[in-house]
Amino acid sequence: MAFRWKNNLKYENVTPENIWLNRRQILAGATAGAIMAPNFLAAQSLEPTAYEDITSYNNFYEFGTGKGDPAKYAHTLVTDGWEVKIDGMVDNPGTYSLQQLTEGLTEEERIYRFRCVEAWSMIVPWNGFELKDILDKAGVQSGAKYVAFETANRPDEMPGVRFRTLDWPYREGLRLDEAMHPLTMMATGIYGKPIPNQNGAPIRLVVPWKYGFKSIKSIVRITLTDEQPFTSWSDANAREYGFYSNVNPNVDHPRWSQATERTIGGGLFAKRIPTLMFNGYEAEVASLYEGMDLAKFI
Ligand code: MTE
């Protein structure tokens, strides 16, 4: 087997689950200046928070544009019998069940602890496998240069797609070398449990060195192509969101600086810390972009 990501994260470095689950309330409270006391205190005292008690703050526009909408409505998404279609420039196109996708992988390959530093200074132990594992299974043809992803588009289960906030289905894309990188993960779990629907059940992408919107949720289709694919956010606003969307503190978003972030779990008055190039994965991924002007290819 070729090079595999070696997890150098110790469990003690992992952000406590209840803080992860409450991160948005902490952030919302901190940025709005209005502390949401119960959540904040729960997070501070590290009391375990039951899943049912969690008021999440997510981005999953298929369930509405409000940050609380996914937690409120995503339970209607039916994830049983989920299938992913793999097509385009592959030797083995087809529709695969989740089980088929992971068939043949060892336990270590299928469910291994993975480190991911989210943009909000979080370390989240996603469970899953490398995207490469399923691309190898599909047999990528030599002319393929990009991988396109699509989320389910189910008006009966996803109230948000009845409105044209985005050109549905939600779509994302990676260059093939980015997709094959061992850090690029298909997540099926978090903290050893299935991903909650609002976080992209039953299978989502995690690209740790890119901004959050590249991590497309509830994927039903993966297409190998030789053309740069359509991506929802650059379609909605090309000036603000590029195809690459690498975390880059040196390039401001047109409406805000991207130079710093706030440490989560460090308390409400935690200092802002400098955001790291490629979200801290420079050593692993910088070579993918050698010779590219990253102020131009945003
Ligand atoms: N995937 C789909 N299908 N629809 C979405 O609206 N939002 C993206 C991304 N994936 C989104 C999506 C954005 S903007 C972010 S920040 C992350 O999901 C949020 O993931 P989280 O809620 O698990 O933190």
Boltz pocket constraint, residues with backbone or C-beta under 6 A from the ligand:
constraints:
  - pocket:
      binder: B
      contacts: [[A, 57], [A, 58], [A, 59], [A, 60], [A, 61], [A, 62], [A, 151], [A, 170], [A, 198], [A, 199], [A, 200], [A, 212], [A, 213], [A, 214], [A, 215], [A, 216], [A, 217], [A, 218]]
      max_distance: 6.0
